Amino acid sequence: MNTVERQTVSIPRACELVSVSRRTIYNWMASGKVQYVRTAGGSVRIFADTLWRGPELAPAEAWTDAELRRGA
């Protein structure tokens, strides 16, 4: 079985990446627009591949690990 590890980011980092407020991220979570997971400690992590950035709508897959981790 081949398992692909998906990159996750914190809610504050997700806000920075797509230039939206925390409230918007929570609304997206509630409506299913972004996928997320709760950690064992209860924190929420957003799957980066479900986020989009900027008006050009570049897929988050195009982000480098450095971009995803900066400020995390």
Secondary structure, DSSP 8 states (H G I E B T S, - for coil): -------EEEHHHHHHHHT--HHHHHHHHHHTSS-EEE-TTS-EEEEGGG-EETTTTEEGGGS-HHHHHTT-
